[in-house]
Amino acid sequence: MFTKKNILSCALAAILSTGLAFSAAAKTTLKLSHNNDKTHPVHISMQYMADEVKKLTDGEVVVRIYPNSQLGTQRESMELLQSGSLDMAKSNASELETFESAYGAYNLPYLFRNADHYYRVLADDDIGQKILASSKGKGFIGLTYYDGGARSFYANKPILSPADLVGMKIRVQPSPSAVEMIKLMGASPTPLAYGELYTALQQKVVDGAENNPTALTLARHGEVAKYYSQDEHTMIPDVLVIGEKAWAKLTPEQQHALKQAADASMMYHKDLWIKMIAENVQEAKDKMGVEFVEVEKQPFIDAVKSMHDKALSNPTIGEYIQKIDALVE
């Protein structure tokens, strides 16, 4: 026979179990894929973003990060995201150009004069934020940017001018702008997944590559390429994106919290990046024997001038280029 105490206990248990079930149902877990190691500053900054959004939503939104291309290459992740099989991904403007042409504005060589100019552009509502929103309707939305540093050439010989690139096969990202830039500078562009690059350099499938200095240490490319020629041809941001299907699952309040956390992580990353670049350059010099070579940039700028002229007349990115040029101080 049930006593009054038994009945109350059962009722309380039922209420608690219902509450727990509701709480579990209300929790949204977003899977985020990227191609870097856990020690990479971008991974650390995205973990900061994940921690922030969890706090801002009282645990209702959890971002689970999968590094090292566990869920596919950068391009495969974007395709999975568009189909709704993946929630979030870290890509970059170079690869995103093939999915949304507005990102091509960032891929123009020698577009940014310095880091201050770069950050002014990314934060600007009519440029950086508008480009993030430009892919709406194409399966994904941009949330924020992460500094990917200035990209320069590295190989087993110094590259002091475009003449040194003639006859070389240079690994590029699968971006039309990157391919055109390398051709104009005199080399043969070779699109290749980042995870395959170490072996390709080692086996001389390619003669060189271009990236920021973290590639030398974190991806160990400094073991197979001993000269880093600092021509700093592009400053292409990494981009954190979310699939439109995943975005639609969030309430307006959760969307706001995720955007707030993402923007906060961009500024967190800014300071982290400066510190880590200095450390990585020193490590590449001291432990890997990489020689950093200063170059005269003007011959490289002259080689790709036609790209800037063409971009200004491009109906998709021309206005962005004009506005970016106008933000130079």
Salt bridges, closest charged atoms under 4 A:
GLU52 OE2 - LYS55 NZ 3.26
GLU79 OE2 - ARG75 NE 3.54
ASP87 OD1 - LYS249 NZ 3.71
GLU100 OE1 - LYS138 NZ 2.63
GLU180 OE2 - LYS310 NZ 3.46
GLU210 OE1 - ARG151 NE 3.00
GLU210 OE1 - HIS233 NE2 2.85
GLU223 OE1 - ARG220 NH1 2.89
ASP231 OD2 - HIS233 ND1 2.50
GLU232 OE1 - LYS297 NZ 2.65
ASP238 OD1 - LYS90 NZ 3.91
ASP263 OD1 - LYS259 NZ 3.22
GLU279 OE2 - LYS275 NZ 2.85
ASP309 OD2 - LYS305 NZ 2.90
GLU319 OE2 - LYS323 NZ 3.16
ASP325 OD2 - HIS308 NE2 3.45
GLU329 OE1 - ARG120 NH1 3.61
